[in-house]
Amino acid sequence: MIARIWRGAVRAEDADAYAAYVQRTGIEGYQRTPGNRGAWLLRRVEAERAEIVTLSFWESRAPTSTGPSSTRMMISSSSSAT
C-alpha cells in the first residue's frame, strides 16, 4: 500500500474556499480513481495561516504516477492559494 501526502498553505481567511476547492478538484477525483483506498482533507488554522493537507492511500504506485509530475498536485491559476 502507498500513502501519499500533499500540503499547501493559504491565508486564514481563504481557508474555507481553498479547502472546498481542494475537496472538489483533488479529493473527489482521488476517490473515483481505481486503486484508491481512501482520501482525506485535513486543515489547521494558526494565526494568519491555514495549512491544508491531503492524505490518500493507494493499492500501488500506478494510480499516483499519472499526469505531468507525480510529485506535484496540479492547482489551477484560479485558486486562492498564496
N, C-alpha and C positions, 0 to 999 in steps of 0.2 A: 504494500500500500504506500502511496505517495501523499505527503502532506505539503500543501503549498500555502505560503503566507504572502500577502501583499499589504503594504502600508502606504497611507497618504495622510497629508495634514492640510487643514484649511483654517481660516479664521473661525472662532467660536460661533459667530453669528451666522455663518454659512453652513454649519454642521448638519442641520436638518435637510436642507436642499441637497447637499452633497451626498449624504447617506442615502437619500431616496434615489439619486442618480446612480450611485454605485449598485444599489439593490436592483434597479431596473436594468442597467446595462452590463452588470457583472454577475451578481449572484444568481439572478433568474436564468441567465444563459448557462452558467455552470450547472445548475440543477437540471437543465434539459439535455446536457451533454452526456452521451453514453460513456460509461466508466466512472461517472461522478458518484461518490459515496456520501456526499454531504457538503454543504457550503453555508457559511455563516458570515455575517457582517457584525463587527464589534466596533464600538466607538467610546472614546473617553474625551471629556472636555476638561481642560485645566487652564484656568485664567482666560487668556485671549485666543487659545489654540485648541483645536479639536483634532484628535488622531482617529483615523478611520482604518480599520484592519479587516481584511477578508481572510478567512481560513477555509480551505477546501481540501477534501480528501478524494483520492483517485485510485482506481484499480491498478493503473500502471502510468508510466510517463507519457504514453502515446497521446492521450487527450490533452495534456498540458503542453505539448510541443508544437502546436499549430500557430499559424499567424507569423508576422514578420519577426517577432522575437519572443521566445518562450520565457524570457526573464523579465518582461515588461507587461504591465496591464495597459492596454490602449485606452486613453481617455480623449474624448473629442475636445476640440478647441473651445467648444461652447460650455465646458464645465466651469464651475465656480472655484476651482482649486487655485490657491495662491502659493 
